[in-house]
Amino acid sequence: MKQVLVLCLSMMAFFAFFPHKREKKLVKAWETDTTLRVPESVLYDPKGKVLYVANIDGKSDSLDGSGFISQVSLNGQIKNLKWTTGLNAPKGMGIYRRRLYVTDVYRLVALNLDNGQAEQTWDAVDKKAFLNDVTVDKEGTVYVSDNRNDKIYRLKGNKWEVWMSGGDLNKPNGLLSVNPKKLMIGSTQTGALQAVDVETKKITKIADGMANTDGIVTDGKKNFFVSDWNGQLFYIKADGTKQALLDSRPEKMNTADIEYIAKKKLLIVPTFFKNKLVAYRVK
C-alpha cells in the first residue's frame, strides 16, 4: 500500500512539473452584419490595419462581374462594402508591395491597394480553370490553386506558368507559403493538409480527415489553423497532431478561407451563404 502511495505521489509530482498543455479553445469575439454577399475569403493588411473580404455575390464560377471586395475593421464594422467592384466570383487573396492579388475564376487580378483599381491580369491556360486560393511568399512569388483541374500556377517576376499539376495535388484549394522553400496545400479530394518542397516539388502529407479543406493560416509558431468549408475548424501542430476547434455544420454555417492575426489571437471566418464574418479569440 505504501509503495502504491509513493508511486501515486511521484506521478503527481511529475505531472505538476510537466503540466499537460491545454487544448486550444475558441471564444466568439464579434460578427459583422449580413450585408456581405457570399464572403469566401478574408485577408488582413497589417499596414492599413484593415480586413479585405472577397465577396462572390452569385455562383462560384459565374463570369457576371458582380463580385466585389469589402473593407472591414478589426472590430467587425464594415468600413467600405464595395471598395472595388466588377470582379468575377473573387476568392483567394494575397498582398505584396501595395498590390492585392485576387482570383477571378479563370484569371489572376492585381489591384492597387491605394485606389482599388485593377493594374494587371494573368489568364489561366484555358477558361475552364477554377482559380481559387492565393498565397505570396516573402520574395513576392505568387502561387494560385486551380481547384478543379489539379494545378498550381506561379507568378515569379514576370513569368506566369503552370508550376505543378497532377493527381497527387488531390484538388488543391487552400495555399500558404511558409517560406520561399515550403508551400502548404489543402487538398479537398482527400481532406488533407500537405507540404510541398518548392525546390524538389516533393509532397508530404501532414494531416488528413478534414473533408473539404479550404483556408490555411499559421499561428506564428509553425502550427496551422485549417478550415473545412462544410463548417469545421482544426488546429494542426507541426507534427500533424490534429484538434477539432469548431463544428458549425448543425447551423449550416460554412467556414471558408480564414485569416489569423497572431498578435491579437484573432481567427476570422467567412461564412459564405450566411453573408457575414465571425471572429474568435483563440484561448
C-alpha positions in Angstrom: 0.0 0.0 0.0 2.9 2.3 0.9 4.6 1.6 -2.4 1.4 2.4 -4.3 1.1 5.7 -2.4 4.7 6.6 -3.2 4.1 5.8 -6.9 0.9 8.0 -7.0 2.7 10.9 -5.3 5.6 10.5 -7.7 3.3 10.6 -10.7 1.5 13.7 -9.3 4.9 15.4 -8.9 5.8 14.5 -12.5 2.7 16.0 -14.0 2.9 19.1 -11.8 6.5 19.7 -13.1 5.5 18.8 -16.7 1.9 20.2 -16.9 -0.3 18.9 -19.7 -0.8 21.6 -22.2 -4.4 22.8 -22.6 -6.1 22.4 -25.9 -7.0 25.4 -27.9 -10.4 26.9 -27.4 -12.4 29.5 -29.5 -14.4 32.3 -27.9 -16.6 34.3 -30.1 -15.4 38.0 -30.3 -17.7 39.6 -32.8 -19.5 39.2 -36.1 -20.3 41.6 -38.9 -23.8 42.4 -40.1 -25.1 40.4 -43.1 -24.6 42.9 -45.9 -21.7 40.9 -47.2 -22.6 38.7 -50.2 -21.2 35.2 -50.2 -17.9 36.1 -48.5 -15.4 33.5 -49.5 -12.0 34.8 -48.2 -10.7 37.3 -45.7 -7.2 38.8 -45.6 -5.5 41.2 -43.1 -3.5 44.1 -44.3 -1.2 45.0 -41.4 -0.1 48.3 -43.0 -3.7 49.5 -43.5 -4.9 47.7 -40.3 -7.9 46.6 -42.3 -9.5 43.3 -43.4 -10.2 42.7 -47.0 -13.1 40.4 -47.8 -13.7 38.7 -51.2 -17.5 38.5 -52.0 -18.6 36.1 -54.7 -22.1 37.6 -54.9 -23.5 34.8 -57.1 -22.4 31.4 -58.3 -18.8 30.5 -57.6 -17.9 30.2 -61.3 -20.0 32.9 -62.9 -18.4 35.5 -65.2 -21.1 38.1 -64.2 -18.9 40.9 -62.9 -21.0 41.1 -59.7 -18.2 40.2 -57.3 -16.6 42.8 -55.1 -14.0 43.4 -52.3 -15.1 44.9 -48.9 -13.0 46.6 -46.2 -13.8 45.6 -42.6 -12.4 46.9 -39.4 -10.8 44.7 -36.7 -13.8 45.1 -34.5 -16.2 43.8 -37.2 -17.5 47.1 -38.7 -17.9 47.2 -42.4 -16.0 50.3 -43.5 -16.5 50.1 -47.2 -18.8 47.4 -48.5 -17.8 47.8 -52.2 -14.3 49.0 -52.0 -13.8 47.7 -55.5 -16.3 46.0 -57.9 -16.6 44.4 -61.3 -14.9 41.1 -60.3 -16.0 37.6 -61.2 -16.6 35.4 -58.1 -13.4 36.6 -56.3 -12.0 34.1 -53.8 -8.4 33.9 -52.6 -6.2 36.9 -51.9 -2.6 37.8 -51.2 -0.8 41.1 -50.6 2.7 42.2 -51.8 4.0 45.7 -52.1 0.7 47.5 -52.1 -0.9 45.1 -54.5 -3.8 42.9 -53.7 -3.8 39.7 -55.8 -7.2 38.1 -56.1 -8.5 35.2 -58.2 -11.2 35.9 -60.8 -12.4 32.4 -61.9 -10.0 31.9 -64.8 -7.6 34.7 -64.2 -5.5 36.4 -61.5 -6.0 40.1 -61.0 -3.6 42.6 -59.3 -5.4 45.5 -57.6 -3.8 48.7 -56.4 -4.3 48.8 -52.6 -4.4 52.6 -52.6 -7.3 53.0 -55.0 -8.8 49.6 -55.7 -8.1 49.8 -59.4 -7.0 46.7 -61.5 -3.5 47.1 -62.7 -2.7 43.8 -64.4 -4.3 40.4 -65.1 -3.0 36.9 -65.9 -5.2 34.3 -67.6 -5.1 30.6 -66.9 -4.2 28.3 -69.7 -7.9 27.8 -70.5 -11.2 29.4 -69.4 -12.3 26.1 -67.8 -9.9 26.9 -65.0 -11.3 27.4 -61.5 -8.7 29.5 -59.8 -9.3 29.5 -56.0 -6.7 30.5 -53.4 -3.7 32.8 -53.5 -0.5 33.0 -51.4 2.5 35.2 -51.8 6.0 34.3 -50.3 8.3 36.9 -48.8 10.1 37.4 -52.1 6.9 38.3 -54.0 6.3 35.0 -55.7 2.6 34.4 -56.1 1.0 30.9 -56.1 -2.6 30.2 -57.2 -4.5 27.0 -56.9 -6.8 25.6 -59.7 -9.1 23.6 -57.6 -10.9 21.7 -60.3 -8.0 20.9 -62.6 -5.3 19.8 -60.2 -2.9 22.7 -61.0 -1.0 25.3 -59.1 0.1 28.4 -61.0 3.1 30.5 -60.2 3.8 34.2 -60.9 7.5 34.7 -60.4 8.8 38.0 -61.6 7.1 38.4 -65.0 6.7 34.7 -65.6 3.2 33.2 -65.2 3.1 29.5 -65.6 1.5 26.2 -64.5 4.1 25.3 -61.8 2.7 22.0 -60.6 -0.1 19.7 -61.9 -1.3 16.1 -61.4 -3.4 13.9 -59.3 -1.1 14.0 -56.3 -2.4 17.5 -55.6 -5.8 16.0 -54.9 -7.9 19.1 -55.9 -5.8 21.8 -54.3 -7.7 24.6 -52.6 -6.0 26.5 -49.8 -2.4 27.6 -50.2 0.0 29.1 -47.7 3.6 30.0 -48.2 5.5 29.1 -45.1 8.8 30.4 -46.6 10.3 30.6 -50.1 11.1 26.9 -49.9 7.9 25.5 -48.4 4.3 25.7 -49.6 1.3 24.2 -47.7 -1.7 22.9 -49.7 -5.2 22.0 -48.6 -6.3 19.1 -50.8 -10.1 18.9 -50.9 -10.3 15.5 -52.5 -8.6 13.8 -49.5 -9.3 16.4 -46.8 -5.6 16.7 -46.2 -3.0 19.3 -45.3 0.1 18.7 -47.4 3.5 20.3 -47.6 5.4 20.9 -50.8 9.2 21.4 -51.1 9.4 24.3 -53.6 12.7 23.2 -54.9 12.0 19.5 -55.4 8.2 19.6 -55.6 8.1 16.6 -53.2 4.7 16.4 -51.5 4.4 15.3 -47.8 1.1 14.7 -46.1 0.9 16.4 -42.7 -2.7 15.5 -41.6 -5.9 14.3 -43.1 -9.6 13.7 -42.2 -10.7 17.3 -42.7 -13.2 16.8 -45.6 -13.4 19.9 -47.9 -10.2 21.6 -46.8 -10.3 25.3 -47.6 -8.2 28.0 -45.7 -4.8 27.5 -44.2 -3.1 30.0 -41.9 -0.2 29.8 -39.5 -0.4 30.5 -35.8 3.0 32.1 -36.0 4.6 29.2 -34.2 5.0 26.6 -37.0 1.5 25.2 -36.4 -1.7 25.8 -38.5 -5.4 26.6 -38.4 -7.2 24.8 -41.2 -10.9 25.2 -42.3 -13.2 22.6 -43.8 -15.7 24.6 -46.0 -18.5 22.4 -44.7 -18.3 24.1 -41.3 -15.3 22.8 -39.3 -12.1 24.4 -38.0 -9.0 22.5 -37.0 -5.7 23.2 -35.2 -2.8 21.2 -36.7 0.5 21.0 -34.9 3.8 20.8 -36.9 3.9 17.1 -36.1 0.5 16.5 -37.7 -1.5 16.3 -34.4 -5.0 17.5 -35.1 -7.5 19.1 -32.8 -11.1 20.0 -33.8 -11.9 23.6 -32.8 -15.3 24.3 -34.2 -18.2 22.4 -35.8 -20.9 24.8 -37.2 -22.4 22.2 -39.6 -25.6 21.8 -37.5 -26.2 25.6 -38.0 -25.3 25.1 -41.7 -22.7 27.8 -41.4 -19.7 27.3 -43.7 -16.1 28.1 -42.8 -14.4 29.3 -45.9 -10.9 30.9 -46.4 -9.9 32.0 -42.9 -7.4 34.6 -41.6 -5.5 34.7 -38.3 -3.9 37.7 -36.6 -1.4 36.3 -34.3 -0.7 39.5 -32.2 -4.4 39.7 -31.4 -5.0 35.9 -31.3 -8.0 36.6 -33.6 -9.2 33.9 -36.0 -11.6 35.3 -38.6 -14.0 33.1 -40.6 -16.0 34.0 -43.7 -19.3 32.1 -43.5 -20.2 32.0 -47.2 -24.0 31.7 -47.5 -24.6 33.3 -44.1 -23.2 36.6 -45.5 -21.0 37.6 -42.6 -17.7 37.3 -40.9 -17.3 35.7 -37.5 -14.2 36.3 -35.4 -13.0 34.2 -32.5 -10.3 34.7 -29.8 -8.0 31.7 -29.6 -7.5 30.8 -26.0 
